[in-house]
């Protein structure tokens, strides 16, 4: 562990050198427009792209001591921006999923077959497979409370949230788990005798589209697509979307004229 500690420790002189190498205020006028275009290509939204660029420079300022010059400043900033965009997307998707499941449970007509759910819960692998499909916050609440025996207050304290929020996570997590268990049984019945699980097949599709799959994997995927009731529409859609994406490239996107100036004003000189 001493070696690791030495690697993480940054001397004052090294920190000063890093900040000297990475003068964010000076870089903003030239890099902000390019970062904006990159953000715009990810979000397809002007306001979101501008927010991402500003957040990128703010995050870079916080982490300036970690910059070692092993990559050009633009590449380092692009990596920060990309990670921020992915985090935002994942948060949005998780929130949407949780809301959809709760809305389903609000419907008086919604139900599941308790016998099917009970059968799945008897198998550890099935139960863990259903748990892994829950968003982290809800999964953590369920596992900590119903598996590890934590109280809701302990979960709230550990997560840094209020007691009502912790109770909501536990409630939503339990509902989502039941829905996942019920849906998993339906998928398994529909896929009886089909080679590859759906996820195993779907994660091969990108390489398949690019012609990079080995022959045996390509054959297994094609057999799966011939028999699976749910994957062929997804595959067809992937093909269509890939072909259409090329038309979305917008090299002429307009950068807000004062974006770089506003970012530079917020950075220390």
N, C-alpha and C positions, 0 to 999 in steps of 0.2 A: 503493500500500500504506500510506502514512502515515495516510490517512483511516481505513482499516480498523483500524489499530493504535489510533487515537484512540477509535474506537467501542468497542473491546474493553477499553480501559483503564478501570478503575473507581477513582475517587479515594477516599481513606479517608473523606472526609465523605459522599460518595454512598453508600458501603457502609454507613456508620453510619445514614444516613437510611433505606436500604432495610430494615435490620434493625429500625429503630424502627417503620417502617410495618408490618412483618410480624412481630409478636410471636407466634411459633408456640405458645409455652406458653399464652398467653392465649386463642389461637384454638382450641386442642385441644378443650376441653369442648363448644363449640358445633358445630365442624366434623367432629370425629371420627365422631359417629353418622351424619351424612349421608354422609360418605365411606365408612363401613362399608357402608351400604345400597347405595351405588353399586358398591363392590367386590363385594358379595354378588350383585348382579344380573349381574356379569360372570363370576364364578367358580362361583356356585351352591354354594359350600362355605364354612362358617363359619370354619374355621381358615385357609383360604387368604385369605379376605377380611380377617381380622384381621391376618395377616402383611403383606398389601398396604398396609393403612392405616398400620401402624407403619413399613414401609419407605418409604412416601410421605413421612411427616413427617421421617424421617431424611434422605432425599434432598433434601427442601425445605430442611432446615437447612444441608446442604452447599452448596446453591445460593442461599441467601438473598440474597447480594450481587447476583445476576442479576435479582432481582425488582424491577421498575420501577413497579409500581402501575398498569400499563396495562390490567390485568384484575383483577377482584375476587379476593381470596385463595382463595376456594373454587374458582373456575374454574381458577386456576393449579395448585392442589393436585389437582384432578380430572384435569387434563391429565397431571400427573406420574404419578398412579395409573394412568391409562389406558395410558400408555406402558410402565409396569412390567408391567402385566398382559399386554400384547401381547408383550413380550419373553419373559415366562415361557411363554406359550403356544407361541411359535415355538421356543423351546428344547426344549420337551416334544415338539412335533411332529417336529422334526429328529431327536431321539434315537430316537423311535419308528420313523421311516422307516429310519434306519440299521440299527436292530436287526432290522427286518422283512427287509431285503435280506440281511443276514448270515445270518439264520435260513434263508432260501431257499437260500443257497449251501451251507448245512450239509446240506441234503437231497440224498442220493445221486441221487435221481431228477430233480433240477433240471438243466436244460441250456438252451442256446440254439443257434440255427443260425449257425455261424461265417461262412457265406457271406453271410447277411443282414447281420450286424454289419459285415463287411468292406465291403460296398457302402455302408453308411451312413457309414463312416469316410472314404470317398473324397471326400465332399462336406463342405466346410468348414461350410456352414450347418447340415447335419445334426449334425455333431460338436458345434458350439457350442450347438445346441438341446438336445442330450443333456447337455452340461456344465452348462447353466444350471439343470437340474432337480436337480442335486446340492446338498445342504446346503453352506453356505459353507465350513465347516472341511474337509470332504472335497474339495470342488472346489478350494480353495486348495492343498491338498497335491498333488493331481494336476497342476494347472497349473504350480505352482512347480517340481515335480520333473521331470515328463515333458515339459513345454513349455519352461520357462525353464532347466532344467538345474541347479537347486539340489540340494545334497545334503540328505539327511534331517536331518542335524545342523543345517544352516543353517535349514531349515524349523522345527525344534524351537526354535532360539534366537529366531527371529523371532516365533514364536507364544507364546513363554514357557512351553513344555511340555517334558516329558522326551522322550528319544529313543524309548522304547517307544510312547509316545502318538502321536508323529509317524509312526512306522512303521504304527501301527494306522490312522491317518487315511488314509494313502496306500493301504494295502491295501483298506480299506473303500471308498474313493473309486474305485479301479479296478474293483472288483466292481460297484458301483452304476452306473458308467458303462457297462459292458458290458450290464447289465440294462436300462438306459434305452435304449440303442441297439437292443437286440432288441425291446423293447416298442414303440418308435417305429415300427419297420417294420410291425408288426402293425396299429397304429392307422392308418397311412397307407394300407394295403391296404384296410382296412374302410371308409375314408372316401373312397375314390376316387369322384370326381364329385359329392361332397356340397359345397354352397356353405358357405363359411366354415370355418376351422380350428376345432377344438373350443374352444380357449381364447378365440378371437375371439368365438365364439358365447356361451360361458359368461359372459364378462364383460359381455355385453349383457343377460343374463337379469334382473338386478336392475332395470334401467331398464324392461325389458319388463313386469315384474310391476307396476311403478308407473305404467305407461301413458305413459312419457316418451321412448320411442324414436321417431325420425322414421320416416315411412312406409317408405322404402327399406330402412332397417336392420331394421325390424320384419318386412318381407317376407322378407329374407335369413335372418333368424333362424328364422322359421317354416318355411321350406324346409329349413333345416338340421335342425330338430327332426323333420321328416317322414322324413328319410332316414338320420340318424345312428343307429348302433346303441347308442351309449353315453350320449348326452346326454338323451334323453327321460326315463329314470328319474331322472336328477339334477334335471331341471326339475320333474317331478312331486313329487319329494321337497321341493324348495325351496318349492313352493306349499303343500304340506301343513305343512311346518315353520313357514312364516310365519303360517299360520292358527292354529297351535297355540301360538305364542309368546305371544300376548296373554294367555293364561290363566296364564302363569308369573309375571306381575308380582305382587310380594309387598310391598305397602306396609306390611304389619304385621311385617316381619322384625324379630326381636329383637336389639337391639344389646347386646353384652356390657356389663353395667353399669359395670365398672371400666376399660373400654378407654380412654376419654379421660383418666382419671386416670393410668393407667400410661404413656400417651404423654407427658402433661404432665410427669411426674416425670423423664423422660429428656431433656427439652429444657432448655437453659440459660435462666435468667431475667435 
